[in-house]
Amino acid sequence: MFEAIQIGNFYVWTRVVFLLIGIWLFAEFFLRLAQSANLSLQHFQQKWFWYLLAFVLGSRLFAMLAEYRVYLHDPLRSVILWDGGFSFLGGAIGIGVVLYFATRGHRATFLHWLDALVPAATLGLVFAWLGAFFSGAAYGTPTDRFWGVTYDAFNVRYAVPIHPVQLYYVLFYLFLTFVLLVIRKRAKRVGAETLIGIVCASVGTFVFEYFRGDFAIPAFATKVDVLLLLVLFLSLGLFLIVELRLSEWHFFLYETALAILAVGYLLARPWLDLETYQLRFSQLLAMMALLGTVVYVVWQRRKYPHL
């Protein structure tokens, strides 16, 4: 475990070092992808402060959410920015939020920007998870597999070999980055990288989070919840195939039926006697991101059929 490197009287957090490397590669890769897609980069020079602020605030808020117990016990720690508590994913989302508002008047749609942002973010996540591995953060559950790792640190509650779940993420995001680059060269319509990238990342997150052994915000769900989400996803996938064949009236009926189904179930759920089981909050967010991405890409392709 290399949680920190001592240089004289100073300590450099290993997680921060890998985070900075990830940020640098993310920025370089993102700008190159945007430039290759003929997207205007002038607004980055004009609004660089807002992008920097969004990244810092987004990464800090997501890190505080992941370790909310620590910050609830010691609220003043939230303003101590040098403790290494940052989330690369939160920072990338912050960049995406500012990017959405900064490019609303551009010829290119926000989906064009997402197609450049998603592959760059997956590359940055490779180094963010490497930093988590060396610092012992986001550790796994006990395992008897030969590739299990053992940490000798107070922040890891297991003294036995555990799943190196951080390395699972590293390999997964590294492979996903290469896949997205191949898709980028062969895609015929905008949104392919965004759709495949976020869907794959959501599925991967949902699976790998079962190997996490650290504390997290619990989320309770039922089998019916998951079944409903699956039905919505399959129906949206079917709609994606036939989207251009539907009239505006059929599109309205489709969206209305989905809304009535979802709202009706949410209203009736407290009175249903259903068995619940516990998920990690990140798994719930992954499912929401998956469905939200499918809806957004379908809507954008419907709005701009020529893209």
Number of C-alpha atoms within 10 A of each C-alpha: 13 12 18 16 12 9 8 6 5 9 11 15 21 21 25 22 17 21 25 17 15 25 23 13 17 24 16 12 19 22 19 15 20 18 13 10 14 11 18 14 11 9 11 14 9 10 13 12 11 16 21 15 15 22 26 20 17 23 22 22 20 19 20 19 15 20 16 17 14 13 14 12 9 10 12 9 15 16 9 10 11 11 12 16 20 25 25 26 19 20 26 25 18 22 21 20 15 17 21 15 10 17 15 11 9 10 10 15 17 18 20 20 22 23 23 26 25 24 28 26 26 27 23 29 27 23 26 27 27 22 25 21 24 19 21 23 17 21 25 25 18 19 15 11 10 8 11 16 19 17 18 12 13 9 13 17 14 18 13 14 18 23 22 22 23 25 16 14 23 21 14 19 25 17 14 19 23 14 15 23 16 12 15 20 8 10 13 10 12 22 26 19 26 25 23 19 24 21 20 17 21 21 15 17 19 20 12 16 18 14 20 20 18 15 14 17 13 14 15 13 15 15 12 14 16 13 11 15 17 14 12 16 18 13 13 20 16 11 17 17 10 10 18 12 10 13 10 10 8 12 15 11 12 15 12 12 10 14 12 11 13 14 11 11 15 11 10 9 14 9 7 9 7 13 10 13 11 10 18 18 17 18 21 19 14 21 20 13 17 22 20 16 19 20 17 15 18 20 14 16 18 17 10 11 12 8 14
